Amino acid sequence: MTAVRDALDSALVALTAAGVDTPRLDAELLLADALGVDRARLYLDRDLAVRGPAVRRFQELVRRRAMGREPVAYLLGRKGFRGIELAVDQRVLVPRPETELLVEVAAAEVRPGARLVDVGTGSGAVALALADERSDLDITGSDVSADALEVARANGERLGANVRWLQADGLPDGEWDAVVANLPYVETGAAPAPEIARHEPPGALFAGEDGLDVIRRVVDQAAAARVPWIALEHGADQGPAVRMLLSLAGWPSVRTERDLAGRDRVSIGC
């Protein structure tokens, strides 16, 4: 039997030595999972201890996080995103907090009853969060990856969400009032963190020399389809380039919203 504090301290040492960015948070999440409790109980329940199978489970999770740098979301098989919980695995990107800005913008601006498509839906995070917050919208999630759509569809069924799923390379055929997209935008040859480089699907990350190949194609497709409103997530240094793409494609009003860290994150054309 091991005290919770001792187990956390031991994991903290291992995760810090491995260069993990958030060692204490990760240790708490992994221990809570091994014990089958929420994080708060680690500190509120003085009688809680780590014993039996939970010891082995926790040690294995810490080993995989430290040595293999597996993302916590993959280790736990789930990730919270804007009030919903999504099942995730290595077929899809781990949903990021900054992507919640894409949902926030769409939820605030897309007109009631609009036909909206989430291009490159991955786990379904954006489409499902919008379905949760804007039940009036007619929402479709699309992805080129059949594996990703399998994850998204399962998440939708578990959440009871009214979202259709389509396999398509870029913007699906149809009449769309709004497009949201968190597409690949990492420059080919870039070196992401080990968690990303070793475990997340490269097809959902890399997009040419400037990282804009997929965004450029979807902008062209949306312009050709005369989509009146579009919002695109992108890298922190890509705002000017994406705004230029949107302006040249014909959207009369173009702007970029910043994430909570103050970085350019979502560009909108309308």
C-alpha positions in Angstrom: 0.0 0.0 0.0 1.3 3.5 -0.9 0.0 6.8 0.3 -1.5 9.1 -2.4 1.1 11.8 -1.7 4.0 9.4 -2.0 2.7 8.0 -5.2 2.2 11.5 -6.7 5.7 12.6 -5.6 7.3 9.5 -7.2 5.5 10.1 -10.4 6.3 13.8 -10.4 10.0 13.0 -10.2 9.8 10.6 -13.2 7.7 12.9 -15.3 9.8 16.0 -14.6 13.0 14.1 -15.5 11.4 13.0 -18.7 10.7 16.6 -19.7 6.9 16.4 -19.5 5.4 20.0 -19.6 2.7 19.5 -16.9 4.1 16.7 -14.6 1.9 17.4 -11.6 -1.3 17.6 -13.5 -0.5 14.5 -15.5 0.4 12.6 -12.4 -2.9 13.5 -10.8 -4.9 12.6 -13.8 -3.2 9.2 -14.1 -3.5 8.4 -10.4 -7.2 9.4 -10.4 -7.8 7.1 -13.3 -5.9 4.2 -11.7 -8.0 4.6 -8.6 -11.2 5.2 -10.4 -11.9 8.5 -8.6 -11.9 12.2 -9.7 -8.8 14.4 -9.1 -10.4 16.3 -6.2 -10.7 13.1 -4.1 -6.9 12.6 -4.2 -6.7 15.5 -1.7 -10.1 15.4 0.0 -10.1 11.7 1.0 -7.5 11.2 3.7 -8.2 7.5 3.8 -7.5 7.0 0.1 -4.4 4.9 -0.6 -2.9 3.2 -3.7 -3.0 -0.6 -3.3 -3.2 -3.8 -5.3 -4.0 -3.5 -9.0 -4.1 0.3 -8.8 -0.4 0.3 -8.0 0.5 -1.6 -11.1 -1.9 0.4 -13.2 -0.5 3.7 -12.0 3.1 2.6 -12.5 2.4 1.4 -16.0 0.6 4.7 -17.0 3.5 6.8 -15.6 6.0 4.6 -17.4 4.3 5.1 -20.7 3.9 8.8 -20.1 7.5 9.3 -19.1 9.4 6.9 -21.4 7.1 6.8 -24.4 5.7 10.3 -24.0 2.2 9.0 -24.8 -0.4 11.8 -24.4 -2.5 11.6 -21.3 -5.6 11.7 -23.4 -4.6 8.5 -25.2 -3.6 6.8 -22.0 -7.0 7.5 -20.5 -8.9 7.1 -23.7 -10.8 10.4 -23.2 -10.5 14.1 -23.3 -12.8 16.9 -22.1 -13.7 19.6 -24.6 -15.9 22.5 -24.0 -18.3 20.7 -21.6 -18.4 17.4 -23.3 -16.2 14.3 -23.0 -14.8 12.7 -26.1 -13.3 9.2 -26.6 -9.9 9.6 -28.3 -7.2 7.3 -29.5 -4.3 7.5 -32.0 -6.7 7.6 -35.0 -7.4 11.3 -34.2 -5.7 14.4 -32.8 -6.1 15.1 -29.1 -8.6 18.1 -29.0 -6.8 21.2 -27.8 -8.1 24.0 -25.6 -7.4 26.6 -28.2 -9.8 24.9 -30.6 -12.6 25.8 -28.3 -12.3 29.3 -29.8 -13.5 27.9 -33.1 -16.6 26.7 -31.4 -17.1 29.9 -29.5 -16.9 32.0 -32.7 -19.3 29.8 -34.6 -21.8 29.5 -31.7 -21.9 33.3 -31.5 -22.1 34.2 -35.1 -23.7 31.5 -37.3 -27.3 32.3 -38.1 -30.1 30.2 -36.6 -30.9 27.0 -38.6 -27.7 27.3 -40.7 -26.3 24.3 -42.6 -22.9 24.0 -41.1 -20.1 21.6 -41.9 -17.0 20.9 -39.7 -14.3 20.0 -42.2 -11.6 17.7 -40.8 -13.7 16.8 -37.9 -11.3 14.2 -36.4 -12.8 13.1 -33.1 -15.9 15.2 -33.8 -15.0 17.7 -31.2 -16.1 20.9 -32.9 -19.2 19.4 -34.5 -20.3 17.8 -31.3 -19.6 20.8 -29.1 -21.6 23.0 -31.6 -24.5 20.4 -31.5 -24.4 20.6 -27.8 -24.5 24.4 -27.7 -26.5 25.2 -30.8 -29.2 22.6 -31.3 -30.8 24.7 -34.0 -28.0 24.2 -36.4 -28.0 21.5 -39.2 -24.5 20.1 -38.5 -22.4 17.7 -40.6 -18.9 16.5 -39.7 -16.5 15.4 -42.5 -13.1 13.9 -42.7 -10.9 12.3 -45.3 -10.0 9.6 -42.8 -12.4 6.7 -42.3 -10.7 5.8 -39.1 -11.3 9.3 -37.7 -14.9 9.2 -38.8 -15.3 5.9 -36.9 -14.2 7.7 -33.7 -16.4 10.8 -34.4 -19.5 8.6 -35.1 -19.0 6.6 -31.9 -18.7 9.9 -29.9 -21.8 11.2 -31.6 -23.8 8.1 -30.8 -22.6 8.1 -27.1 -23.5 11.8 -26.7 -26.9 11.4 -28.5 -25.9 14.2 -30.9 -27.8 15.1 -34.1 -24.8 15.2 -36.4 -24.3 13.6 -39.8 -20.9 12.2 -40.8 -19.4 12.2 -44.3 -16.1 11.0 -45.7 -14.7 13.7 -48.0 -11.3 15.1 -49.1 -11.8 18.7 -48.2 -15.2 20.4 -48.4 -18.0 17.9 -49.1 -20.4 18.6 -52.0 -23.5 20.4 -50.8 -25.0 23.7 -50.0 -23.4 25.1 -46.9 -24.2 28.3 -45.0 -21.2 28.0 -42.8 -17.8 26.1 -42.7 -15.7 25.6 -39.6 -12.4 23.7 -39.9 -9.4 22.8 -37.8 -7.3 21.5 -40.6 -3.6 20.4 -40.7 -1.4 23.5 -40.5 2.0 22.3 -39.3 4.9 23.0 -41.8 6.3 19.8 -43.3 9.7 19.2 -41.7 8.7 20.9 -38.4 9.6 19.1 -35.2 6.6 19.0 -32.9 6.8 17.9 -29.3 7.4 14.1 -28.8 3.8 13.6 -27.7 2.7 14.8 -31.1 5.5 13.6 -33.3 5.4 10.0 -32.0 1.7 9.4 -31.4 -0.7 11.7 -33.3 -1.7 11.0 -36.9 0.7 12.9 -39.2 -2.0 13.3 -41.9 -3.9 15.5 -39.4 -0.8 17.6 -38.7 1.4 18.4 -41.7 0.4 20.5 -44.7 3.2 21.5 -47.0 6.2 23.9 -46.8 4.1 26.8 -45.3 1.6 24.6 -43.5 -1.2 26.0 -45.6 -1.7 23.5 -48.4 -5.0 22.1 -46.9 -6.3 25.4 -45.7 -5.6 26.9 -49.2 -7.6 24.1 -50.9 -10.6 24.3 -48.5 -10.7 28.1 -48.9 -10.8 27.7 -52.7 -13.5 25.0 -52.4 -15.6 27.1 -50.1 -15.3 30.2 -52.3 -16.3 28.2 -55.3 -19.3 26.9 -53.4 -20.2 30.5 -52.4 -20.2 29.7 -48.7 -21.1 33.0 -46.9 -19.3 32.3 -43.6 -16.1 30.5 -42.8 -13.9 30.1 -39.8 -10.5 28.4 -39.8 -8.2 27.5 -37.0 -4.5 28.0 -37.8 -1.0 28.5 -36.3 -0.1 31.5 -34.3 2.0 33.0 -37.0 -0.3 32.2 -39.9 -3.0 34.8 -39.3 -1.9 37.3 -42.0 -1.5 34.6 -44.6 -4.9 33.1 -43.9 -6.6 36.5 -43.9 -5.0 37.2 -47.3 -6.3 33.9 -48.6 -9.8 34.7 -47.5 -9.7 38.2 -48.9 -8.4 37.1 -52.3 -11.0 34.4 -52.4 -13.7 37.0 -52.1 -15.0 37.3 -48.5 -15.6 41.0 -48.0 -15.0 41.0 -44.3 -12.0 39.2 -42.8 -10.6 39.2 -39.3 -8.6 37.0 -36.9 -9.6 36.2 -33.3 -6.9 35.5 -30.7 -6.9 32.6 -28.2 -6.6 33.0 -24.4 -2.8 33.2 -24.8 -3.2 36.3 -27.0 -2.1 34.4 -30.2 -3.8 34.6 -33.6 -5.8 31.4 -33.8 -9.1 31.6 -35.8 -9.6 33.6 -39.0 -13.1 34.4 -40.2 -14.4 35.4 -43.6 -18.0 36.6 -44.0 
